[in-house]
Amino acid sequence: MNSLEHELARRPWAGPTAVAATTGLCCATLLVVDPNEPGRYPTCPVLAVTGRWCPGCGSLRGLRALLGGDVAAAAGFNPLLLLAVPYLVYAWVAWAAPAFGGPAPPALRLPAWVIRAVAGLVVTFGVLRNVPLAPLRVLAP
Protein backbone atom coordinates (compact mmCIF):
# COMPACT_ATOMS: atom_id res chain seq x y z
CA MET A 1 0.00 0.00 0.00
CA ASN A 2 1.53 3.33 -1.05
CA SER A 3 1.35 6.45 1.09
CA LEU A 4 -1.66 7.91 -0.76
CA GLU A 5 -3.65 4.69 -0.34
CA HIS A 6 -2.66 4.58 3.33
CA GLU A 7 -3.72 8.19 3.84
CA LEU A 8 -7.08 7.62 2.11
CA ALA A 9 -7.68 4.53 4.22
CA ARG A 10 -7.05 6.63 7.34
CA ARG A 11 -9.28 9.47 6.14
CA PRO A 12 -12.11 7.98 4.04
CA TRP A 13 -13.91 11.34 4.02
CA ALA A 14 -11.06 13.06 2.14
CA GLY A 15 -12.11 11.90 -1.35
CA PRO A 16 -15.80 12.83 -1.09
CA THR A 17 -14.86 16.13 0.55
CA ALA A 18 -12.42 16.98 -2.24
CA VAL A 19 -15.01 16.16 -4.90
CA ALA A 20 -17.67 18.25 -3.13
CA ALA A 21 -15.29 21.20 -2.73
CA THR A 22 -14.19 21.03 -6.37
CA THR A 23 -17.79 20.76 -7.54
CA GLY A 24 -18.77 23.73 -5.39
CA LEU A 25 -15.89 25.78 -6.76
CA CYS A 26 -16.83 24.91 -10.35
CA CYS A 27 -20.49 25.81 -9.72
CA ALA A 28 -19.48 29.11 -8.10
CA THR A 29 -17.29 29.87 -11.10
CA LEU A 30 -20.21 29.16 -13.43
CA LEU A 31 -22.35 31.62 -11.50
CA VAL A 32 -19.66 34.33 -11.72
CA VAL A 33 -18.30 33.67 -15.22
CA ASP A 34 -21.25 33.38 -17.59
CA PRO A 35 -20.79 30.68 -20.27
CA ASN A 36 -23.37 32.48 -22.44
CA GLU A 37 -20.84 35.23 -23.14
CA PRO A 38 -18.64 34.36 -26.14
CA GLY A 39 -14.99 33.65 -25.39
CA ARG A 40 -15.45 33.02 -21.67
CA TYR A 41 -14.86 29.25 -21.90
CA PRO A 42 -13.11 27.06 -24.49
CA THR A 43 -15.22 25.71 -27.35
CA CYS A 44 -16.25 22.06 -27.20
CA PRO A 45 -13.44 20.09 -28.93
CA VAL A 46 -15.95 18.02 -30.94
CA LEU A 47 -17.70 21.17 -32.13
CA ALA A 48 -14.38 22.87 -32.92
CA VAL A 49 -13.10 19.93 -34.99
CA THR A 50 -16.28 18.69 -36.68
CA GLY A 51 -18.66 21.65 -36.58
CA ARG A 52 -21.26 19.31 -35.06
CA TRP A 53 -22.77 19.33 -31.58
CA CYS A 54 -21.82 16.43 -29.35
CA PRO A 55 -24.28 14.94 -26.82
CA GLY A 56 -22.67 17.11 -24.11
CA CYS A 57 -22.80 20.44 -25.95
CA GLY A 58 -24.85 22.98 -24.03
CA SER A 59 -24.24 21.30 -20.66
CA LEU A 60 -22.19 24.19 -19.27
CA ARG A 61 -24.89 26.73 -20.09
CA GLY A 62 -27.54 24.27 -18.93
CA LEU A 63 -25.82 23.77 -15.60
CA ARG A 64 -25.64 27.52 -15.08
CA ALA A 65 -29.37 27.75 -15.82
CA LEU A 66 -30.04 24.87 -13.43
CA LEU A 67 -28.00 26.57 -10.69
CA GLY A 68 -30.16 29.65 -11.22
CA GLY A 69 -33.32 27.55 -10.87
CA ASP A 70 -34.35 27.73 -14.54
CA VAL A 71 -35.07 24.07 -15.30
CA ALA A 72 -36.78 24.86 -18.63
CA ALA A 73 -33.73 26.75 -19.92
CA ALA A 74 -31.44 23.93 -18.71
CA ALA A 75 -33.56 21.42 -20.63
CA GLY A 76 -33.34 23.65 -23.69
CA PHE A 77 -29.55 23.69 -23.59
CA ASN A 78 -29.16 19.95 -22.98
CA PRO A 79 -32.00 17.68 -21.80
CA LEU A 80 -29.56 14.86 -21.03
CA LEU A 81 -28.12 17.08 -18.29
CA LEU A 82 -31.40 16.77 -16.39
CA LEU A 83 -30.99 12.99 -16.46
CA ALA A 84 -27.31 13.03 -15.51
CA VAL A 85 -27.38 15.41 -12.54
CA PRO A 86 -29.65 13.31 -10.27
CA TYR A 87 -27.60 10.20 -11.06
CA LEU A 88 -24.33 12.00 -10.26
CA VAL A 89 -25.71 13.38 -6.98
CA TYR A 90 -26.97 9.91 -5.99
CA ALA A 91 -23.61 8.35 -6.88
CA TRP A 92 -21.77 10.92 -4.75
CA VAL A 93 -24.12 10.37 -1.78
CA ALA A 94 -23.69 6.58 -2.10
CA TRP A 95 -19.92 7.09 -1.99
CA ALA A 96 -19.84 9.79 0.68
CA ALA A 97 -22.39 8.51 3.21
CA PRO A 98 -20.31 5.54 4.41
CA ALA A 99 -17.15 7.66 4.37
CA PHE A 100 -18.78 10.02 6.87
CA GLY A 101 -20.14 7.15 8.98
CA GLY A 102 -23.68 7.13 7.65
CA PRO A 103 -25.64 4.34 6.02
CA ALA A 104 -25.18 3.91 2.29
CA PRO A 105 -28.32 4.25 0.17
CA PRO A 106 -29.31 1.21 -1.84
CA ALA A 107 -26.93 0.49 -4.70
CA LEU A 108 -28.22 1.11 -8.19
CA ARG A 109 -28.07 -2.25 -9.90
CA LEU A 110 -29.04 -1.61 -13.49
CA PRO A 111 -29.48 -4.50 -15.89
CA ALA A 112 -27.11 -4.54 -18.86
CA TRP A 113 -29.95 -3.73 -21.27
CA VAL A 114 -30.65 -0.46 -19.41
CA ILE A 115 -27.01 0.58 -19.67
CA ARG A 116 -27.02 -0.25 -23.39
CA ALA A 117 -30.29 1.66 -23.85
CA VAL A 118 -28.85 4.74 -22.15
CA ALA A 119 -25.73 4.54 -24.33
CA GLY A 120 -27.97 4.22 -27.39
CA LEU A 121 -30.02 7.20 -26.23
CA VAL A 122 -26.89 9.34 -25.89
CA VAL A 123 -25.64 8.38 -29.36
CA THR A 124 -29.09 8.88 -30.93
CA PHE A 125 -29.44 12.26 -29.22
CA GLY A 126 -26.00 13.27 -30.53
CA VAL A 127 -27.02 12.40 -34.08
CA LEU A 128 -30.55 13.83 -34.02
CA ARG A 129 -29.51 17.21 -32.60
CA ASN A 130 -27.43 17.75 -35.74
CA VAL A 131 -30.19 16.92 -38.25
CA PRO A 132 -31.29 20.20 -39.88
CA LEU A 133 -35.02 19.45 -39.92
CA ALA A 134 -37.44 21.83 -38.21
CA PRO A 135 -38.84 19.45 -35.58
CA LEU A 136 -35.36 18.28 -34.54
CA ARG A 137 -33.87 21.77 -34.21
CA VAL A 138 -35.25 21.91 -30.66
CA LEU A 139 -32.53 19.42 -29.69
CA ALA A 140 -29.73 21.85 -30.63
CA PRO A 141 -28.18 23.73 -27.71
Secondary structure, DSSP 4 states (H G I P E B T S, - for coil): --HHHHHHHH-TTHHHHHHHHHHHHHHHHHHHS-TTSTTSSPPPHHHHHHSS--TTTTHHHHHHHHHTT-HHHHHHH-HHHHHHHHHHHHHHHHHHHHHTTSPPPPP----HHHHHHHHHHHHHHHHHTT--SGGGGGG--
